[in-house]
Amino acid sequence: MIRTQIILREDQHYQLVEIARKQNRSLSDLVREFLDEQLHVYKKRQLSQAAEQLRQDYLDNGELTALSALNGDPLDETG
């Protein structure tokens, strides 16, 4: 692990300390869990945005979907 320092607003610190106390956990452990959850959400959002940007290319370009048509698996929700 890497030690790092962050500056929190007073209300953020208070809320995190309260949650950690109620769950009988360290503040560091709680912050790591919250960060992991948000990193997962961020990565999922990035992948979704990339897929959406490519979607129209797949729908418009027959060469990109030619192999899919061979085995009967449509790439769009209309097929």
PDB file of N, CA, C and O in Angstrom:
ATOM      1  N   MET A   1       0.839  -1.180   0.000  1.00  0.00           N
ATOM      2  CA  MET A   1       0.000   0.000   0.000  1.00  0.00           C
ATOM      3  C   MET A   1       0.882   1.241   0.000  1.00  0.00           C
ATOM      4  O   MET A   1       2.039   1.215   0.421  1.00  0.00           O
ATOM      5  N   ILE A   2       0.306   2.303  -0.477  1.00  0.00           N
ATOM      6  CA  ILE A   2       1.008   3.582  -0.523  1.00  0.00           C
ATOM      7  C   ILE A   2       0.329   4.536   0.443  1.00  0.00           C
ATOM      8  O   ILE A   2      -0.893   4.683   0.440  1.00  0.00           O
ATOM      9  N   ARG A   3       1.121   5.167   1.249  1.00  0.00           N
ATOM     10  CA  ARG A   3       0.592   6.154   2.193  1.00  0.00           C
ATOM     11  C   ARG A   3       0.388   7.470   1.443  1.00  0.00           C
ATOM     12  O   ARG A   3       1.267   7.923   0.710  1.00  0.00           O
ATOM     13  N   THR A   4      -0.768   8.067   1.637  1.00  0.00           N
ATOM     14  CA  THR A   4      -1.058   9.349   1.008  1.00  0.00           C
ATOM     15  C   THR A   4      -1.818  10.225   1.990  1.00  0.00           C
ATOM     16  O   THR A   4      -2.374   9.743   2.977  1.00  0.00           O
ATOM     17  N   GLN A   5      -1.832  11.494   1.708  1.00  0.00           N
ATOM     18  CA  GLN A   5      -2.516  12.430   2.583  1.00  0.00           C
ATOM     19  C   GLN A   5      -3.524  13.221   1.755  1.00  0.00           C
ATOM     20  O   GLN A   5      -3.216  13.688   0.659  1.00  0.00           O
ATOM     21  N   ILE A   6      -4.729  13.363   2.294  1.00  0.00           N
ATOM     22  CA  ILE A   6      -5.747  14.169   1.628  1.00  0.00           C
ATOM     23  C   ILE A   6      -6.322  15.154   2.635  1.00  0.00           C
ATOM     24  O   ILE A   6      -6.248  14.943   3.846  1.00  0.00           O
ATOM     25  N   ILE A   7      -6.881  16.205   2.126  1.00  0.00           N
ATOM     26  CA  ILE A   7      -7.542  17.187   2.979  1.00  0.00           C
ATOM     27  C   ILE A   7      -9.039  17.060   2.759  1.00  0.00           C
ATOM     28  O   ILE A   7      -9.530  17.190   1.638  1.00  0.00           O
ATOM     29  N   LEU A   8      -9.751  16.806   3.839  1.00  0.00           N
ATOM     30  CA  LEU A   8     -11.200  16.648   3.790  1.00  0.00           C
ATOM     31  C   LEU A   8     -11.867  17.875   4.398  1.00  0.00           C
ATOM     32  O   LEU A   8     -11.314  18.552   5.264  1.00  0.00           O
ATOM     33  N   ARG A   9     -13.064  18.129   3.914  1.00  0.00           N
ATOM     34  CA  ARG A   9     -13.871  19.122   4.604  1.00  0.00           C
ATOM     35  C   ARG A   9     -14.230  18.561   5.980  1.00  0.00           C
ATOM     36  O   ARG A   9     -14.236  17.346   6.179  1.00  0.00           O
ATOM     37  N   GLU A  10     -14.519  19.426   6.899  1.00  0.00           N
ATOM     38  CA  GLU A  10     -14.835  18.996   8.261  1.00  0.00           C
ATOM     39  C   GLU A  10     -16.035  18.059   8.282  1.00  0.00           C
ATOM     40  O   GLU A  10     -16.027  17.058   8.999  1.00  0.00           O
ATOM     41  N   ASP A  11     -17.071  18.376   7.497  1.00  0.00           N
ATOM     42  CA  ASP A  11     -18.266  17.530   7.476  1.00  0.00           C
ATOM     43  C   ASP A  11     -17.977  16.157   6.876  1.00  0.00           C
ATOM     44  O   ASP A  11     -18.534  15.157   7.329  1.00  0.00           O
ATOM     45  N   GLN A  12     -17.118  16.098   5.871  1.00  0.00           N
ATOM     46  CA  GLN A  12     -16.746  14.804   5.288  1.00  0.00           C
ATOM     47  C   GLN A  12     -16.036  13.942   6.332  1.00  0.00           C
ATOM     48  O   GLN A  12     -16.352  12.765   6.505  1.00  0.00           O
ATOM     49  N   HIS A  13     -15.090  14.540   7.007  1.00  0.00           N
ATOM     50  CA  HIS A  13     -14.327  13.805   8.019  1.00  0.00           C
ATOM     51  C   HIS A  13     -15.253  13.290   9.119  1.00  0.00           C
ATOM     52  O   HIS A  13     -15.160  12.134   9.530  1.00  0.00           O
ATOM     53  N   TYR A  14     -16.133  14.146   9.583  1.00  0.00           N
ATOM     54  CA  TYR A  14     -17.060  13.759  10.637  1.00  0.00           C
ATOM     55  C   TYR A  14     -17.925  12.571  10.203  1.00  0.00           C
ATOM     56  O   TYR A  14     -18.078  11.601  10.946  1.00  0.00           O
ATOM     57  N   GLN A  15     -18.481  12.656   9.006  1.00  0.00           N
ATOM     58  CA  GLN A  15     -19.352  11.581   8.522  1.00  0.00           C
ATOM     59  C   GLN A  15     -18.585  10.274   8.353  1.00  0.00           C
ATOM     60  O   GLN A  15     -19.080   9.206   8.713  1.00  0.00           O
ATOM     61  N   LEU A  16     -17.390  10.361   7.811  1.00  0.00           N
ATOM     62  CA  LEU A  16     -16.594   9.149   7.621  1.00  0.00           C
ATOM     63  C   LEU A  16     -16.207   8.519   8.956  1.00  0.00           C
ATOM     64  O   LEU A  16     -16.260   7.298   9.105  1.00  0.00           O
ATOM     65  N   VAL A  17     -15.824   9.336   9.912  1.00  0.00           N
ATOM     66  CA  VAL A  17     -15.474   8.825  11.239  1.00  0.00           C
ATOM     67  C   VAL A  17     -16.677   8.146  11.877  1.00  0.00           C
ATOM     68  O   VAL A  17     -16.538   7.088  12.492  1.00  0.00           O
ATOM     69  N   GLU A  18     -17.853   8.743  11.737  1.00  0.00           N
ATOM     70  CA  GLU A  18     -19.064   8.153  12.299  1.00  0.00           C
ATOM     71  C   GLU A  18     -19.388   6.803  11.660  1.00  0.00           C
ATOM     72  O   GLU A  18     -19.719   5.846  12.359  1.00  0.00           O
ATOM     73  N   ILE A  19     -19.293   6.731  10.351  1.00  0.00           N
ATOM     74  CA  ILE A  19     -19.560   5.461   9.659  1.00  0.00           C
ATOM     75  C   ILE A  19     -18.552   4.405  10.089  1.00  0.00           C
ATOM     76  O   ILE A  19     -18.925   3.271  10.391  1.00  0.00           O
ATOM     77  N   ALA A  20     -17.289   4.772  10.117  1.00  0.00           N
ATOM     78  CA  ALA A  20     -16.239   3.828  10.519  1.00  0.00           C
ATOM     79  C   ALA A  20     -16.479   3.342  11.949  1.00  0.00           C
ATOM     80  O   ALA A  20     -16.341   2.152  12.232  1.00  0.00           O
ATOM     81  N   ARG A  21     -16.834   4.252  12.839  1.00  0.00           N
ATOM     82  CA  ARG A  21     -17.089   3.874  14.233  1.00  0.00           C
ATOM     83  C   ARG A  21     -18.263   2.904  14.321  1.00  0.00           C
ATOM     84  O   ARG A  21     -18.187   1.903  15.035  1.00  0.00           O
ATOM     85  N   LYS A  22     -19.346   3.190  13.603  1.00  0.00           N
ATOM     86  CA  LYS A  22     -20.528   2.323  13.644  1.00  0.00           C
ATOM     87  C   LYS A  22     -20.244   0.937  13.083  1.00  0.00           C
ATOM     88  O   LYS A  22     -20.850  -0.049  13.503  1.00  0.00           O
ATOM     89  N   GLN A  23     -19.316   0.870  12.130  1.00  0.00           N
ATOM     90  CA  GLN A  23     -18.978  -0.413  11.508  1.00  0.00           C
ATOM     91  C   GLN A  23     -17.755  -1.058  12.147  1.00  0.00           C
ATOM     92  O   GLN A  23     -17.286  -2.108  11.707  1.00  0.00           O
ATOM     93  N   ASN A  24     -17.246  -0.411  13.193  1.00  0.00           N
ATOM     94  CA  ASN A  24     -16.072  -0.916  13.905  1.00  0.00           C
ATOM     95  C   ASN A  24     -14.897  -1.149  12.955  1.00  0.00           C
ATOM     96  O   ASN A  24     -14.258  -2.201  12.965  1.00  0.00           O
ATOM     97  N   ARG A  25     -14.639  -0.134  12.141  1.00  0.00           N
ATOM     98  CA  ARG A  25     -13.582  -0.206  11.141  1.00  0.00           C
ATOM     99  C   ARG A  25     -12.700   1.026  11.254  1.00  0.00           C
ATOM    100  O   ARG A  25     -13.067   2.018  11.884  1.00  0.00           O
ATOM    101  N   SER A  26     -11.546   0.946  10.642  1.00  0.00           N
ATOM    102  CA  SER A  26     -10.681   2.115  10.613  1.00  0.00           C
ATOM    103  C   SER A  26     -11.163   3.082   9.533  1.00  0.00           C
ATOM    104  O   SER A  26     -11.810   2.684   8.564  1.00  0.00           O
ATOM    105  N   LEU A  27     -10.842   4.330   9.718  1.00  0.00           N
ATOM    106  CA  LEU A  27     -11.172   5.345   8.726  1.00  0.00           C
ATOM    107  C   LEU A  27     -10.497   5.020   7.397  1.00  0.00           C
ATOM    108  O   LEU A  27     -11.108   5.163   6.338  1.00  0.00           O
ATOM    109  N   SER A  28      -9.256   4.588   7.451  1.00  0.00           N
ATOM    110  CA  SER A  28      -8.519   4.249   6.223  1.00  0.00           C
ATOM    111  C   SER A  28      -9.191   3.127   5.449  1.00  0.00           C
ATOM    112  O   SER A  28      -9.313   3.192   4.226  1.00  0.00           O
ATOM    113  N   ASP A  29      -9.622   2.103   6.163  1.00  0.00           N
ATOM    114  CA  ASP A  29     -10.286   0.974   5.518  1.00  0.00           C
ATOM    115  C   ASP A  29     -11.573   1.425   4.841  1.00  0.00           C
ATOM    116  O   ASP A  29     -11.869   1.020   3.716  1.00  0.00           O
ATOM    117  N   LEU A  30     -12.327   2.255   5.524  1.00  0.00           N
ATOM    118  CA  LEU A  30     -13.578   2.760   4.969  1.00  0.00           C
ATOM    119  C   LEU A  30     -13.328   3.605   3.720  1.00  0.00           C
ATOM    120  O   LEU A  30     -14.021   3.443   2.715  1.00  0.00           O
ATOM    121  N   VAL A  31     -12.359   4.491   3.775  1.00  0.00           N
ATOM    122  CA  VAL A  31     -12.044   5.347   2.625  1.00  0.00           C
ATOM    123  C   VAL A  31     -11.582   4.501   1.447  1.00  0.00           C
ATOM    124  O   VAL A  31     -11.969   4.768   0.309  1.00  0.00           O
ATOM    125  N   ARG A  32     -10.758   3.484   1.701  1.00  0.00           N
ATOM    126  CA  ARG A  32     -10.331   2.594   0.605  1.00  0.00           C
ATOM    127  C   ARG A  32     -11.524   1.903  -0.039  1.00  0.00           C
ATOM    128  O   ARG A  32     -11.587   1.790  -1.264  1.00  0.00           O
ATOM    129  N   GLU A  33     -12.480   1.436   0.780  1.00  0.00           N
ATOM    130  CA  GLU A  33     -13.671   0.793   0.230  1.00  0.00           C
ATOM    131  C   GLU A  33     -14.483   1.769  -0.620  1.00  0.00           C
ATOM    132  O   GLU A  33     -14.910   1.421  -1.721  1.00  0.00           O
ATOM    133  N   PHE A  34     -14.698   2.977  -0.125  1.00  0.00           N
ATOM    134  CA  PHE A  34     -15.444   3.978  -0.880  1.00  0.00           C
ATOM    135  C   PHE A  34     -14.743   4.309  -2.196  1.00  0.00           C
ATOM    136  O   PHE A  34     -15.393   4.461  -3.231  1.00  0.00           O
ATOM    137  N   LEU A  35     -13.425   4.420  -2.152  1.00  0.00           N
ATOM    138  CA  LEU A  35     -12.669   4.697  -3.376  1.00  0.00           C
ATOM    139  C   LEU A  35     -12.790   3.546  -4.366  1.00  0.00           C
ATOM    140  O   LEU A  35     -12.977   3.770  -5.562  1.00  0.00           O
ATOM    141  N   ASP A  36     -12.686   2.316  -3.873  1.00  0.00           N
ATOM    142  CA  ASP A  36     -12.837   1.150  -4.761  1.00  0.00           C
ATOM    143  C   ASP A  36     -14.195   1.163  -5.454  1.00  0.00           C
ATOM    144  O   ASP A  36     -14.288   0.906  -6.655  1.00  0.00           O
ATOM    145  N   GLU A  37     -15.237   1.460  -4.699  1.00  0.00           N
ATOM    146  CA  GLU A  37     -16.583   1.499  -5.277  1.00  0.00           C
ATOM    147  C   GLU A  37     -16.691   2.576  -6.347  1.00  0.00           C
ATOM    148  O   GLU A  37     -17.264   2.337  -7.410  1.00  0.00           O
ATOM    149  N   GLN A  38     -16.157   3.740  -6.082  1.00  0.00           N
ATOM    150  CA  GLN A  38     -16.235   4.820  -7.058  1.00  0.00           C
ATOM    151  C   GLN A  38     -15.354   4.567  -8.272  1.00  0.00           C
ATOM    152  O   GLN A  38     -15.711   4.955  -9.384  1.00  0.00           O
ATOM    153  N   LEU A  39     -14.208   3.921  -8.076  1.00  0.00           N
ATOM    154  CA  LEU A  39     -13.364   3.561  -9.217  1.00  0.00           C
ATOM    155  C   LEU A  39     -14.073   2.560 -10.114  1.00  0.00           C
ATOM    156  O   LEU A  39     -13.959   2.632 -11.338  1.00  0.00           O
ATOM    157  N   HIS A  40     -14.801   1.628  -9.516  1.00  0.00           N
ATOM    158  CA  HIS A  40     -15.571   0.657 -10.294  1.00  0.00           C
ATOM    159  C   HIS A  40     -16.654   1.367 -11.110  1.00  0.00           C
ATOM    160  O   HIS A  40     -16.832   1.080 -12.294  1.00  0.00           O
ATOM    161  N   VAL A  41     -17.373   2.291 -10.476  1.00  0.00           N
ATOM    162  CA  VAL A  41     -18.408   3.063 -11.168  1.00  0.00           C
ATOM    163  C   VAL A  41     -17.790   3.863 -12.305  1.00  0.00           C
ATOM    164  O   VAL A  41     -18.343   3.908 -13.403  1.00  0.00           O
ATOM    165  N   TYR A  42     -16.660   4.487 -12.054  1.00  0.00           N
ATOM    166  CA  TYR A  42     -15.983   5.303 -13.067  1.00  0.00           C
ATOM    167  C   TYR A  42     -15.574   4.448 -14.273  1.00  0.00           C
ATOM    168  O   TYR A  42     -15.805   4.835 -15.419  1.00  0.00           O
ATOM    169  N   LYS A  43     -14.969   3.290 -14.011  1.00  0.00           N
ATOM    170  CA  LYS A  43     -14.540   2.415 -15.108  1.00  0.00           C
ATOM    171  C   LYS A  43     -15.729   1.916 -15.918  1.00  0.00           C
ATOM    172  O   LYS A  43     -15.671   1.860 -17.147  1.00  0.00           O
ATOM    173  N   LYS A  44     -16.797   1.557 -15.233  1.00  0.00           N
ATOM    174  CA  LYS A  44     -18.007   1.083 -15.919  1.00  0.00           C
ATOM    175  C   LYS A  44     -18.584   2.185 -16.803  1.00  0.00           C
ATOM    176  O   LYS A  44     -19.004   1.926 -17.930  1.00  0.00           O
ATOM    177  N   ARG A  45     -18.603   3.411 -16.292  1.00  0.00           N
ATOM    178  CA  ARG A  45     -19.109   4.547 -17.058  1.00  0.00           C
ATOM    179  C   ARG A  45     -18.228   4.806 -18.286  1.00  0.00           C
ATOM    180  O   ARG A  45     -18.741   5.096 -19.367  1.00  0.00           O
ATOM    181  N   GLN A  46     -16.921   4.701 -18.121  1.00  0.00           N
ATOM    182  CA  GLN A  46     -16.000   4.917 -19.239  1.00  0.00           C
ATOM    183  C   GLN A  46     -16.221   3.872 -20.328  1.00  0.00           C
ATOM    184  O   GLN A  46     -16.254   4.207 -21.513  1.00  0.00           O
ATOM    185  N   LEU A  47     -16.373   2.609 -19.935  1.00  0.00           N
ATOM    186  CA  LEU A  47     -16.616   1.537 -20.905  1.00  0.00           C
ATOM    187  C   LEU A  47     -17.949   1.736 -21.620  1.00  0.00           C
ATOM    188  O   LEU A  47     -18.053   1.509 -22.825  1.00  0.00           O
ATOM    189  N   SER A  48     -18.949   2.153 -20.885  1.00  0.00           N
ATOM    190  CA  SER A  48     -20.267   2.398 -21.478  1.00  0.00           C
ATOM    191  C   SER A  48     -20.205   3.534 -22.494  1.00  0.00           C
ATOM    192  O   SER A  48     -20.801   3.443 -23.567  1.00  0.00           O
ATOM    193  N   GLN A  49     -19.493   4.592 -22.161  1.00  0.00           N
ATOM    194  CA  GLN A  49     -19.357   5.714 -23.080  1.00  0.00           C
ATOM    195  C   GLN A  49     -18.593   5.305 -24.335  1.00  0.00           C
ATOM    196  O   GLN A  49     -18.951   5.713 -25.439  1.00  0.00           O
ATOM    197  N   ALA A  50     -17.549   4.507 -24.173  1.00  0.00           N
ATOM    198  CA  ALA A  50     -16.776   4.051 -25.328  1.00  0.00           C
ATOM    199  C   ALA A  50     -17.640   3.161 -26.226  1.00  0.00           C
ATOM    200  O   ALA A  50     -17.599   3.285 -27.450  1.00  0.00           O
ATOM    201  N   ALA A  51     -18.414   2.274 -25.621  1.00  0.00           N
ATOM    202  CA  ALA A  51     -19.287   1.394 -26.398  1.00  0.00           C
ATOM    203  C   ALA A  51     -20.338   2.201 -27.152  1.00  0.00           C
ATOM    204  O   ALA A  51     -20.636   1.910 -28.311  1.00  0.00           O
ATOM    205  N   GLU A  52     -20.892   3.203 -26.501  1.00  0.00           N
ATOM    206  CA  GLU A  52     -21.912   4.031 -27.152  1.00  0.00           C
ATOM    207  C   GLU A  52     -21.323   4.798 -28.336  1.00  0.00           C
ATOM    208  O   GLU A  52     -21.985   4.967 -29.359  1.00  0.00           O
ATOM    209  N   GLN A  53     -20.081   5.262 -28.196  1.00  0.00           N
ATOM    210  CA  GLN A  53     -19.435   5.977 -29.285  1.00  0.00           C
ATOM    211  C   GLN A  53     -19.186   5.065 -30.484  1.00  0.00           C
ATOM    212  O   GLN A  53     -19.222   5.516 -31.629  1.00  0.00           O
ATOM    213  N   LEU A  54     -18.935   3.787 -30.220  1.00  0.00           N
ATOM    214  CA  LEU A  54     -18.673   2.835 -31.300  1.00  0.00           C
ATOM    215  C   LEU A  54     -19.948   2.224 -31.881  1.00  0.00           C
ATOM    216  O   LEU A  54     -19.937   1.684 -32.988  1.00  0.00           O
ATOM    217  N   ARG A  55     -21.029   2.312 -31.138  1.00  0.00           N
ATOM    218  CA  ARG A  55     -22.278   1.657 -31.537  1.00  0.00           C
ATOM    219  C   ARG A  55     -22.736   2.058 -32.936  1.00  0.00           C
ATOM    220  O   ARG A  55     -23.081   1.199 -33.747  1.00  0.00           O
ATOM    221  N   GLN A  56     -22.741   3.330 -33.215  1.00  0.00           N
ATOM    222  CA  GLN A  56     -23.229   3.786 -34.521  1.00  0.00           C
ATOM    223  C   GLN A  56     -22.361   3.249 -35.653  1.00  0.00           C
ATOM    224  O   GLN A  56     -22.876   2.927 -36.724  1.00  0.00           O
ATOM    225  N   ASP A  57     -21.048   3.146 -35.431  1.00  0.00           N
ATOM    226  CA  ASP A  57     -20.175   2.566 -36.450  1.00  0.00           C
ATOM    227  C   ASP A  57     -20.585   1.130 -36.754  1.00  0.00           C
ATOM    228  O   ASP A  57     -20.627   0.726 -37.916  1.00  0.00           O
ATOM    229  N   TYR A  58     -20.885   0.360 -35.712  1.00  0.00           N
ATOM    230  CA  TYR A  58     -21.302  -1.027 -35.920  1.00  0.00           C
ATOM    231  C   TYR A  58     -22.636  -1.116 -36.648  1.00  0.00           C
ATOM    232  O   TYR A  58     -22.845  -2.011 -37.467  1.00  0.00           O
ATOM    233  N   LEU A  59     -23.530  -0.193 -36.350  1.00  0.00           N
ATOM    234  CA  LEU A  59     -24.833  -0.224 -37.000  1.00  0.00           C
ATOM    235  C   LEU A  59     -24.757   0.210 -38.459  1.00  0.00           C
ATOM    236  O   LEU A  59     -25.504  -0.295 -39.297  1.00  0.00           O
ATOM    237  N   ASP A  60     -23.859   1.143 -38.765  1.00  0.00           N
ATOM    238  CA  ASP A  60     -23.769   1.712 -40.109  1.00  0.00           C
ATOM    239  C   ASP A  60     -22.818   0.989 -41.049  1.00  0.00           C
ATOM    240  O   ASP A  60     -22.982   1.064 -42.267  1.00  0.00           O
ATOM    241  N   ASN A  61     -21.844   0.301 -40.517  1.00  0.00           N
ATOM    242  CA  ASN A  61     -20.797  -0.292 -41.340  1.00  0.00           C
ATOM    243  C   ASN A  61     -21.020  -1.799 -41.452  1.00  0.00           C
ATOM    244  O   ASN A  61     -20.748  -2.543 -40.510  1.00  0.00           O
ATOM    245  N   GLY A  62     -21.511  -2.239 -42.591  1.00  0.00           N
ATOM    246  CA  GLY A  62     -21.795  -3.653 -42.814  1.00  0.00           C
ATOM    247  C   GLY A  62     -20.585  -4.549 -42.690  1.00  0.00           C
ATOM    248  O   GLY A  62     -20.715  -5.710 -42.302  1.00  0.00           O
ATOM    249  N   GLU A  63     -19.416  -4.040 -43.009  1.00  0.00           N
ATOM    250  CA  GLU A  63     -18.200  -4.848 -42.887  1.00  0.00           C
ATOM    251  C   GLU A  63     -17.911  -5.201 -41.433  1.00  0.00           C
ATOM    252  O   GLU A  63     -17.384  -6.277 -41.151  1.00  0.00           O
ATOM    253  N   LEU A  64     -18.247  -4.316 -40.520  1.00  0.00           N
ATOM    254  CA  LEU A  64     -17.998  -4.589 -39.104  1.00  0.00           C
ATOM    255  C   LEU A  64     -18.936  -5.650 -38.555  1.00  0.00           C
ATOM    256  O   LEU A  64     -18.594  -6.351 -37.602  1.00  0.00           O
ATOM    257  N   THR A  65     -20.109  -5.773 -39.146  1.00  0.00           N
ATOM    258  CA  THR A  65     -21.085  -6.739 -38.629  1.00  0.00           C
ATOM    259  C   THR A  65     -21.226  -7.976 -39.505  1.00  0.00           C
ATOM    260  O   THR A  65     -22.087  -8.816 -39.245  1.00  0.00           O
ATOM    261  N   ALA A  66     -20.401  -8.103 -40.536  1.00  0.00           N
ATOM    262  CA  ALA A  66     -20.534  -9.228 -41.473  1.00  0.00           C
ATOM    263  C   ALA A  66     -20.363 -10.570 -40.778  1.00  0.00           C
ATOM    264  O   ALA A  66     -21.137 -11.492 -41.038  1.00  0.00           O
ATOM    265  N   LEU A  67     -19.382 -10.706 -39.910  1.00  0.00           N
ATOM    266  CA  LEU A  67     -19.176 -11.984 -39.232  1.00  0.00           C
ATOM    267  C   LEU A  67     -20.327 -12.316 -38.296  1.00  0.00           C
ATOM    268  O   LEU A  67     -20.676 -13.485 -38.131  1.00  0.00           O
ATOM    269  N   SER A  68     -20.902 -11.329 -37.699  1.00  0.00           N
ATOM    270  CA  SER A  68     -22.051 -11.559 -36.831  1.00  0.00           C
ATOM    271  C   SER A  68     -23.220 -12.119 -37.640  1.00  0.00           C
ATOM    272  O   SER A  68     -23.930 -13.008 -37.170  1.00  0.00           O
ATOM    273  N   ALA A  69     -23.418 -11.616 -38.827  1.00  0.00           N
ATOM    274  CA  ALA A  69     -24.518 -12.083 -39.656  1.00  0.00           C
ATOM    275  C   ALA A  69     -24.318 -13.541 -40.059  1.00  0.00           C
ATOM    276  O   ALA A  69     -25.293 -14.260 -40.276  1.00  0.00           O
ATOM    277  N   LEU A  70     -23.084 -13.978 -40.161  1.00  0.00           N
ATOM    278  CA  LEU A  70     -22.818 -15.364 -40.537  1.00  0.00           C
ATOM    279  C   LEU A  70     -23.302 -16.353 -39.483  1.00  0.00           C
ATOM    280  O   LEU A  70     -23.791 -17.431 -39.818  1.00  0.00           O
ATOM    281  N   ASN A  71     -23.165 -15.987 -38.212  1.00  0.00           N
ATOM    282  CA  ASN A  71     -23.596 -16.942 -37.200  1.00  0.00           C
ATOM    283  C   ASN A  71     -24.937 -16.558 -36.573  1.00  0.00           C
ATOM    284  O   ASN A  71     -25.371 -17.189 -35.609  1.00  0.00           O
ATOM    285  N   GLY A  72     -25.591 -15.537 -37.109  1.00  0.00           N
ATOM    286  CA  GLY A  72     -26.939 -15.189 -36.697  1.00  0.00           C
ATOM    287  C   GLY A  72     -27.063 -14.403 -35.415  1.00  0.00           C
ATOM    288  O   GLY A  72     -28.162 -14.290 -34.872  1.00  0.00           O
ATOM    289  N   ASP A  73     -25.973 -13.856 -34.915  1.00  0.00           N
ATOM    290  CA  ASP A  73     -26.006 -13.059 -33.701  1.00  0.00           C
ATOM    291  C   ASP A  73     -26.066 -11.583 -34.036  1.00  0.00           C
ATOM    292  O   ASP A  73     -25.041 -11.007 -34.400  1.00  0.00           O
ATOM    293  N   PRO A  74     -27.226 -10.944 -33.927  1.00  0.00           N
ATOM    294  CA  PRO A  74     -27.318  -9.517 -34.252  1.00  0.00           C
ATOM    295  C   PRO A  74     -26.555  -8.671 -33.237  1.00  0.00           C
ATOM    296  O   PRO A  74     -26.512  -8.996 -32.051  1.00  0.00           O
ATOM    297  N   LEU A  75     -25.955  -7.583 -33.715  1.00  0.00           N
ATOM    298  CA  LEU A  75     -25.216  -6.693 -32.837  1.00  0.00           C
ATOM    299  C   LEU A  75     -26.062  -5.542 -32.337  1.00  0.00           C
ATOM    300  O   LEU A  75     -25.642  -4.820 -31.433  1.00  0.00           O
ATOM    301  N   ASP A  76     -27.229  -5.356 -32.894  1.00  0.00           N
ATOM    302  CA  ASP A  76     -28.073  -4.265 -32.398  1.00  0.00           C
ATOM    303  C   ASP A  76     -29.335  -4.846 -31.788  1.00  0.00           C
ATOM    304  O   ASP A  76     -29.669  -6.012 -31.998  1.00  0.00           O
ATOM    305  N   GLU A  77     -30.018  -4.024 -31.040  1.00  0.00           N
ATOM    306  CA  GLU A  77     -31.199  -4.501 -30.345  1.00  0.00           C
ATOM    307  C   GLU A  77     -32.385  -4.723 -31.248  1.00  0.00           C
ATOM    308  O   GLU A  77     -33.382  -5.298 -30.811  1.00  0.00           O
ATOM    309  N   THR A  78     -32.317  -4.284 -32.508  1.00  0.00           N
ATOM    310  CA  THR A  78     -33.438  -4.469 -33.424  1.00  0.00           C
ATOM    311  C   THR A  78     -33.438  -5.834 -34.073  1.00  0.00           C
ATOM    312  O   THR A  78     -34.482  -6.307 -34.524  1.00  0.00           O
ATOM    313  N   GLY A  79     -32.264  -6.484 -34.127  1.00  0.00           N
ATOM    314  CA  GLY A  79     -32.153  -7.747 -34.848  1.00  0.00           C
ATOM    315  C   GLY A  79     -32.553  -8.899 -34.064  1.00  0.00           C
ATOM    316  O   GLY A  79     -32.507 -10.027 -34.556  1.00  0.00           O
TER     317      GLY A  79
END
